[in-house]
Amino acid sequence: MSTMCIQIVSVDVGQSKTKANKPYEFIDLVFKNKSFQDKVENKKIMPFGNKEVFDVLRTAEKGNIYYITREKNDTGYWDWTNIEAQPPEDTTPKNNVATLKQSYDQRDDQKQLYIIRQSSLTNAVNTLIGGVKPQEVKELAQNYVDFVFGLETYPPITQGDDVFID
């Protein structure tokens, strides 16, 4: 069982007939999977599946956000077993769209910082190839990180300037 957050893109109610020639309605749902990078997905919702899910989605409008509880059935397909307009009470960060996006952004920012630090450390070591003192390498690497993030201002280097590291 898992929970996912969706945002409605479109809801089309269609008509069909059973093998016994009895009419029924179905929903052709297009939604953004907010739990998976806003991937646009499509699902047919049948009235003989979960009646509550069908009834809620039948009147859903573009932009509505729902939390879907789903379970894999014996044939390996996901059945939608519950729908809520608000997050379930046992909300975890993966179920909350804003928290999820913030978490992704923070991970991306942290990853970017690690890349910049590693690159800066490599460049600092290369600069100090002769007689390297670990503290000097760390300080120089931090200077490079600060420069990348724009935390320090440096005078512009003009052609012909000799560049030396303090």
Secondary structure, 3 states (H helix, E strand, C coil): CEEEEEEEEEEEEEEEECCCCCEEEEEEEEEEECCCCCEEEEEEECCCCCHHHHHHHHCCCCCCEEEEEEEECCCCCEEEEEEECCCCCCCCHHHCHHHHHHHHHHHHHHHHHHHHHHHHHHHHHHHCCCCCCHHHHHHHHHHHHHHHHCCCCCCCCCCCCCCCCC
